[in-house]
Amino acid sequence: MKRDAEELLKELCPDLNITKSSKEWVQRAEQVVAKTTQSRDIYPVVDHTQGEGPWIYDLKGNQYLDMTAGVAVRALGFRNPVVKDFEQRINGYLREVPGHDFDLIPQTLLAERLVGITPGDHEKEVFFTTSGGRAVESAVKSVMDNSHKFRFIAFRPAFHGRTGYALALTASKHAHKDFYPQGLDVIRGPYPYCFRCPFGQEEKSCSLECVQYLRDSIEFGGTDIAAIVVEPICGEGGIIPAPVKWFKEIRKLADELETRIISDEVQAGLGRTGKWWGIEHGDIIPDYICTAKALGGGFPFGATIGPKPLFTDFSRHSETFGAEPYVSLLSLSVIRTIEQDELLDNATKRGRQILKGLREIQESSNIVADVRGRGLMCAIEFVTDKKTNTIDSQKRDAVLNNAVNKQRLWILGAGRNCIRFLPPLNITSDQIDIALERFGKAVKSVK
């Protein structure tokens, strides 16, 4: 396959020198590829011709154990045989038919499946899109269209996307927002970051001062709230699971305000936490669920599931490439595989294994302050030392660099000083053991 891929590239670019090193390709990319989220000083260039399950390769042929799943995109890993076989079977089907302009059987069946696995027995509809940010934007527009209210509640930290309305809801780092105008009126409260509670409380004994702070903010900022937008696990902000009692109070607040709850499940949804949706751990029913990443089986795909009608009239919202037949069928295959292979249960078991291993690393390290997560959405937080618990991004970055370039463990940062673990839902116990061993060595390399 590698040789065929090289021949294909040479066919497209006859003067191409395939033998260039990763460093040279990085330099070449820096000349023409816009900066986004690449950490070019840490990650080598990925060989796009190889990879299977949780294993990926660089241009030199070095093998890495992937604990990112493409930031929770590849829920079944690379080249999952079931999905790969299914792709071959549907390869000749039409791909380019716009699902927002014409009714198609695959998108209807997928919408029925999504409605069926979403909490609540109220009537629901599905709007298909091509990304998580657009799924959030769609939910926001739906709420405004139906309520004629335009003020929202969001949290800090939070990540909901980098465009338009989604960016207005985002608050995870200043680089996302500096010098961009605010697209929504947002009242913001602190996310329940219990390890670093701004009110100095302990999770088990607190009186949810963070919710009272939010109530006070609403009194000052306006009670005409269109929706409360929340991540069930704060993802980019540091993989922070919200406590169950907090969810209950947020639902109570929404009911008092006669407003909606939008659950952003782009990273936490579709089985990653051991349930179909992360908010199910809070034992409440949201009004909207936004999903993407894993939904497309590796292709750009997202969906907003919410109360019927999502929009008051035709043409209120649309997207050219939403719900094309090929990707809709592929998404149905992903959902079926998660069910048939009992991957919700596997996410729960392997998540416990990761947390247990990370806590053992925490006990033996003076720079690891906290370990947290649900299912296969876990994080470890780094500090200067345990006495002060001072946030230390430099130590986090040093561990990250060693893990990738010395231990061949492919992982990602989160928040200001955390490293996250988001492996494929079908990760095995043995593969988790390998990841923990490699990660432990990376932590020990940093003092």
N, C-alpha and C positions, 0 to 999 in steps of 0.2 A: 504493500500500500504506500509506503514512504516513497519508493521509486516512482510509482505512478503519480503521486502528488507532485514530485519534483518535475516530472515531465510536463504535467499540466501547467505548473507555474512558468516553465520555460516556453511553453506554447503561447501563454498569455504575455509573457515578458521575455523575448528572445535574448536580451543582453543580461539576463539575471545571473548573478554569482551566488549560487546556493550555499557555498562553503563559508560564507561570512560567519563570524562568531556572534554569540549573543550580545556581547558588548558593542560590536559594530552595528548590529541590527537595532539596538537601543538608540545609538547615536543617529542612525538613519531615521528612525521613528520620530526622534525629537525635532528633526528638521521639518516634518510635514504633518504629524499627527497632533491634534490639539490636546493640551493637558486636560485630563479628566480626573480619574482616581488612581492612576498607575503610580506605584512606588518603584520607580526605575532604579533606585539605589539599592533595592532589596531583591526584587523578583527578576529572575532570568526570563528570556523570551521562551514562551511555551511552544513546543513542537506540535503544530496543529494536525499532524498526521497520526499521532499515537495517543493512546489512553484507553483504559478499560476499567470499569468499576470505579474504585476510589484512587486509581493510579494514573498519574500524568508524567510527562517527560519534558526535559528541556532539549535544546538543539544538540547538546553533546551526548544525549542518550541517558542522562541521569534520571532515575526514577524517583518520584515524590509521592508520598501518601497524602491525598487531598482531604483535608478536614474543613473545606469551605463549601463544597458542592456549588461553586460559582455564586457565592453569597445566597445559598439556599435555592438556587435555580435547578440544579441537576439532582432532583430528589431521588432518582434511581441510579445515579452515577453515570459514568461515560459508557456509551454503547451497551446499555442494558439489553441482553439478548431478546427479551420479550418485546420490548419497545422497538428494537432494531428490526425484528422480524415483522412487526406490525407496520412499520414504516415502509418496508419493501412491498407489503401487500396493498398499501394504499397509494403507492408511488404514482400510479397512472391517473389518479383522480384529479379533478379540477382543483386548482389551488387559488386561482385569482378572482373567484366570484366574491364580490363585496357583500358580506353578510348583513350589513346595515341597510342595503338597498333592496335585497331580495331574501325571501324566506328559503332556508335550506334545512334539510333533515338533520345533518350533524349538529348544527348549532342549537336546534330545538331539543334534541336528545341531551346535549351537554347541559343546557339550561335546566332541564328537568332533573338531571343528576345533582347539579349544584344546589338547586332548591331543596332537594331531598336530603342532603347532608348538612344543611344549614339549620341552626337552632331556631325554634319557634314554629308554630303552626299557622301563622298569619299568611295571607296571600302575598306572594313575592314575585318579583320579576328580575331578570338578569340583563345587564348591559355589558357587552363585550368590548374590550379595548386591547391595546398592545403593550401596556406597561403598568407597573404599580402606581406610579405617579398619576397616570391618566385614570386609573380606577378610582383613586382618591378624588381627583378633579370631577369625575362623573358623579360620585356620591354627593359632593358639595353642591354641584349644579342642580342635582335632583332635589335636595333639601330646600334650596332657595326657590326653585321653581314651584314646589308644592306649598311651602310655608309663607313665602314672601317676607321671610326674615333673613338677615344677612350678617348677623354677628355670631361668632363661633367661640367655643372654648377649646383650647388645646393646652399642651403641657410642655414643661422644660425639664430635662431634655426630651426631644421628640424628632422623628424623621418621617416625613410623609411624601417627600419628593422635592425636586428642584425647579419646578415650573409653576408659574402662575399662582393659582389658589393653593396648590399643594405646598409651595414654598412659603406662603404666608403662615401655614400651620407648622412648618418645620422650625425647630430650634435645637440643633445639636452641635453646631459649631459656627463661628462667625463667618468662615469662608463661604458658607452656603448663602449668606444673606447680605453681606456688606455691599452697600450702594445699590441694592435692588429695592424698588418701591414695594410697599406692602399691598397685596391684592385683596386682603380681607381685613375686617375689623375683628381682632382676636383678643379675647381675654385669656391670659395664660396663668396657670398654676403650676406648682412644683410636682413633677412625677414622683410617685412614692418610692424614692431611692433610699431604701431603709438603711443600707450600710452607711450612707452619708446624709442622714436625715437633717434637713436645714433647721429643724426645731429641736434637735438633740434628743429625740425620743427613741425607744426601742420598739421593734415591730410588734412583739407579743403584748406589750403593755400600753402602747400608744392609744390616744383617743382620736386618731386621724386628724391631727392638727392641719395636715396638708389639705384636707377637704374643707375644713372651716376657713382656711386662708382663701380657698377658691370661692366659697360662699361670700366672704367679705369683698373679694374682688368683683364679684357679680353685682353686689349692692352698689359699688362705686361705678362700675363700668357699663352696666345695663343688663336687664333681665330678659330682654327680647332675643333669646338665644335660638339660632337655627339648629345647631347640633353640637354635641360634645364629641370631639374626635380623639380617639385614644388607641395606642398600641397596647395589646394585652401583655406583651413583653417589649420593653423599650429596646429596639434593636441597635441602630447605629450609635445610640447614646451609651451603650455599654452592656447590652443583654441584661436588662433589669426586669425581673418578673414582678408584676404588681400583686400585692396580697389580696386574698379572697375578700376580706372585709372591706377593702378599698373599693373593689368592684361593686359591692352591694350598695355602698354609699353613693357612688357615681350614678348607679341606676336609679336610686331614690331621688337624687338631685335632678336627674333628667325628667323623671315623672312629675316632680314638683314644678318644673319650669315648662312642662308640656313640650318637651323638645326631644330630638332624636339622639341616639348613640351610633356613631360610625366607628366600627372596629377595623383598624388597619391591620390586616392579616397578610400583607404582602410577603413578609419574611417568616412570620410565625404560623401561617396557615397550612392547610393540606397535609396534616399529619405530623408536622415537625415537632410538636410538643407532646405527642402521644395521643392527642385527640385531633379531630379534623380541624378544629379552630382553637387558637390559643385562649380566646375569651371563655371557652367552655370550662376552663379551670376556675374561673370566677363565678360559675354557676349563675350567670345572668344571660338574658337574651338581648342581643344588640338589635338595633333596627336595620342597620346596614353592615355588610361585610365586604371589604375590598381585598381581592386576592390577585396574585400574578406569579412571577418567578416560577415556582414549581408547576404551575398550571399548564404551561406550554410544553413541558417535556424538553426544554432546551430552546424552544422558539419564543419570540416575543409575544406574550399573550397575557391578558388580564381580564378581570371581570368585577363588576359591582353587583352584589345581590342585595335587594332592598324591597321595601313595601310597594305593593302595586297601587297606583301606577307610579313608575319611577319618574315619568315626565308627563306633563299635562297635555301635550299635543305633539303631533309629528314635527320633525325637524328642530325640536328644541335642543337636541344634542345628537351627534353622530361621529363616526370615525371610519375612514376609508377601509382600513385593513382589519377591522374587528371581525372575529369569528369566521375566517375563511374555512372551507370544508376540511382541508388537510389538517390544520392545526386543531380544529375542533375534535376530529376523530382521534388525533394523537392524545389530546387531553383526556378523552374518555378512556383511552388505553392506560394512561398513567393512573387515573382514579381506580380503574379495575385492578391494576397490579398492586396498588397499595392495599386494596381490600383482600385480594386473593392470597397475597404473600404475608398477610397479617403484619403489615409494617407499622401500624399504630402501636401494636404491642412491642414490636422490636425497638421502636423509638423510645418507648418508656424504659425498657430493660437496658438498652445500650446507653441511654442518658444517665441512668443511675450508675452505670459502670464508669462513665466519664467523670461524673461528679465525685465518686468515691476516690478515683485515681488522682484527680486534681486536688482533693482535700489532703491526700497523703503528701503530695508535693508541697502544699501550703504549710503543713506541719513542720517540714524540714527546711523551709526557706524563710528568711527574714524580709524578703521583698514581695512576698505574696500576701495580700491582706484579705481578700475575699474570694470565695468561689460560689457561683450561683447558676441557676438555670432551670429549665423544664424540658424534659425529653431531650431531643438532639439539638437544643439551642442553649449552649452553656458558655460561661465566661469565667475568666480568672483576672483579678485586678492587682496591679503592681504599684508598689509604693517605695519610697526611699528606705523606710524601715517600719517595722510593726509598732514601734513606740509612738511614732508621730502620725502614721498612716498618711503621710504627705503624698499627694498624687505625683507620680514620677513617670512621665511619658518617655524619657530617655532610656530608663531601664526596660520598659515595655518594648521599645523599638530594638534594643540590643538583644533581648530574648527572641523577638520576632526574626531578626536578621540571622541569628545563630540557628534557629529552628529550620528556616528555609534553606540557608546556604551550607550549613554544616550537617544538620541532622536529616535533611531531605524530607522535612515535614511541611506541607503547604498549608499555612494558616493565615488568618487575617486579624488585624486590630479592630477595636471598637471603642467608642468613647474617647476619652483623653488618655487612658492608661490601662486599657483592657485588651485581652486577646480572646477571640471567640472561637468556639468549636461548632461547626454546622455541617457535619458529615452527611453523606447520603443516608436516606432512611433505611436502606438495606445493608448498612455497614455491619460487619461481623464482630464478634467478641474478640477474636484473634487480632483483627485489624485495629480495634480500639487499644488493645494491649501494646501493639507496636507504636501507635501514636503516643500513648502515655509515656512509654519508655523514652522515645525520642524527645518529647517535650520536656520531660524531667531533666535530661541532659542539657537541654538549652537553658533551662532555668538555672541549673547549677553553674553554668558558664558565666553568669552575671552576678556580681557581688554588690 
